[in-house]
Amino acid sequence: MNDWRLTNQAKYLINKLLLMKNYKDRTSSADHDHCEFCLDRFSEDKQDINLGYCTEDCYHWICPNCYNDFKDLFQWKIKL
């Protein structure tokens, strides 16, 4: 797949278990994060993404659009 958003994320995101989470419920103290693919901004601000997917440690965040675009390629599973 030739997509500008793919930049070696497979090294750390292939076959990962992801959580669907509100950004305000994160475990880190960061005030914002960025989607690992498109770099859109996650934060608690209304103009930013407030709900998305993250790794279990809440370190890597993926916006809903990129999740839908790459879920099959990366073979993600969602933790319920």
C-alpha positions as CSV (number, residue, x, y, z in Angstrom):
1,M,0.0,0.0,0.0
2,N,1.4,3.4,-1.0
3,D,0.0,5.8,1.6
4,W,1.9,8.9,2.9
5,R,0.7,8.0,6.5
6,L,2.7,4.7,6.5
7,T,6.1,5.4,8.0
8,N,7.4,2.2,9.7
9,Q,4.6,2.0,12.3
10,A,4.5,-1.7,11.7
11,K,7.6,-2.0,13.9
12,Y,5.6,-1.1,17.0
13,L,1.9,-1.4,16.0
14,I,1.4,-4.7,14.1
15,N,-0.9,-7.1,15.8
16,K,-1.4,-4.9,18.9
17,L,-4.3,-5.0,21.2
18,L,-6.0,-1.5,21.2
19,L,-8.4,0.3,23.5
20,M,-11.1,2.6,22.4
21,K,-10.7,5.5,24.8
22,N,-11.6,9.0,25.6
23,Y,-8.5,11.1,25.6
24,K,-9.4,12.6,29.0
25,D,-9.2,9.0,30.5
26,R,-5.6,8.5,29.5
27,T,-3.0,7.4,32.1
28,S,-0.3,9.9,31.0
29,S,0.1,13.5,32.1
30,A,0.6,14.8,28.6
31,D,-1.8,17.6,27.5
32,H,-2.0,16.2,24.0
33,D,-0.8,13.5,21.6
34,H,-0.9,12.9,17.9
35,C,-2.3,10.2,15.7
36,E,0.6,7.8,14.8
37,F,-0.4,8.0,11.2
38,C,-1.9,11.3,10.1
39,L,-0.6,13.3,13.1
40,D,-4.0,14.8,13.9
41,R,-4.0,16.1,17.5
42,F,-5.7,14.4,20.4
43,S,-6.5,16.5,23.5
44,E,-9.4,17.5,25.7
45,D,-10.0,20.6,23.6
46,K,-13.2,20.6,21.6
47,Q,-11.4,21.4,18.3
48,D,-9.1,18.3,18.7
49,I,-9.9,14.6,18.6
50,N,-11.3,13.5,21.9
51,L,-12.0,9.8,21.3
52,G,-9.8,7.3,19.5
53,Y,-7.7,4.1,19.8
54,C,-4.6,3.6,21.8
55,T,-2.2,0.9,22.9
56,E,-2.8,-0.5,26.4
57,D,-0.1,1.8,27.8
58,C,-1.9,4.8,26.2
59,Y,1.4,5.8,24.6
60,H,0.4,5.4,20.9
61,W,-2.8,7.0,19.7
62,I,-4.7,6.3,16.5
63,C,-7.6,8.5,15.2
64,P,-10.8,6.8,14.1
65,N,-10.2,7.5,10.4
66,C,-6.7,5.9,10.4
67,Y,-7.9,3.0,12.5
68,N,-10.6,2.2,9.9
69,D,-8.1,2.7,7.1
70,F,-5.4,0.4,8.6
71,K,-7.1,-2.0,10.9
72,D,-6.9,-4.9,8.5
73,L,-3.3,-4.2,7.4
74,F,-2.1,-4.0,11.0
75,Q,-4.5,-6.8,12.3
76,W,-5.5,-4.9,15.4
77,K,-7.8,-6.4,18.0
78,I,-9.9,-4.2,20.3
79,K,-9.9,-4.9,24.1
80,L,-13.4,-4.8,25.4
